[in-house]
Each structure stands twice: as C-alpha cells, then as structure tokens.
Amino acid sequence: MTKLQVRRYDKPTKAPSDAKVGLKTVRGPDGQILRVRSVSANSASFGSDFLYVFKQNVKRARKENRERVAARDPIDRDD
C-alpha cells in the first residue's frame, strides 16, 4: 500500500506554465460582468489546475464576505 502524502499550501499557487486554465469575461443574464475560469479536463495537470481555480474562487468569496461585513452599519448598544 502506498503512503498517503498530504500537502498544505498557505496561499493560492500559480498554475503551472503548461496549465490549461482559461479566464474569460462575460456578461450575465442581468447584464452584470462576470469573470469565469475554466479548466481543461484533458490536461495532464488537471489536478493542480483544478486546485488553482478552486483556491481562487475561495479567495474571491472570502474577499466579498469581508466587504459585506465591513459595509454593514454597526449595531448601537447601550452597555
């Protein structure tokens, strides 16, 4: 049985130079501009490409959540 190796990356890593990750800017049905990343399923580096795109999506979602929390008005408390 092969030994399982677990790696942890603190920051999103760049896709390898031979990566098949595409970035396209499109308009959604409501006219909003969206940036869409795509991965080629036939790529030899599919695993690392998929991980890169996933990490970028998580990074974007966390940034949006921080902006939403910061935009809310503070709650007035009489303590």
N, C-alpha and C positions, 0 to 999 in steps of 0.2 A: 504494500500500500504506500502511495506517495504521501509525503508530508505536506500538509497544507501551509501555505505561506500567506500571511495577512499583512497588507501594507496600508499605512495611513498617510494621507497627504494633507497637510495643513491648509494649503492654498490650491486653488484650481491650477492644474498644469496645462501648459500649452499642448495642443495637439501635435503629434509628430509631423515633420515636414512632408511626409508622404500621405498625410491624413486625407480622408475623403469627407471632410466636414464642410458643408456649404452654408453660407449666410445670405439670406435674401430678404429684402424689404418689400412688404406687400401691404395692400390696404384691405382691412376687414370689411364685412358687410355694412358696418355702421360708419365707414369712412375713416376709422382710426388706423394710423400707421403702425404696423407690427414688424418686428424682426424675427425671422424664422430660421432656425438652424436645422440642417438635415444631415443625416449620416447615410453613407452607402453601405448597404447590407453585404455587399460582395467584397468589401475591403479586407485586406489581410490584417489590418489594425483595427478591426471593428470594435473590440473590447475597449481599447484606450480612447477611440473616437467617441464611443457612447458615453464613457465615463466623463470625458471632457464636456460634452454637451449637457449632461446631467448636472455637473458641478456649476456650469454657467447658469443654468436655469435656477438652481437653488440660490446662487449668489444674487440673481436678479430679484427673486421672490423675497429674500431677506431684506434687500435694499428697499423694496416697495413697502414692506411691512414697517420698517423703521420710519419711513417717511409718513406713513399713515398715522402711526402713534404720535410722532412729533407734531403733526398738524392738528391733532385734537386739542380742544381747549382744556386747560387744567381744571380739575374739579375743585370748587370752592368748599373748603371745610373749616368749620369753626371749632378747632381743637383747643 
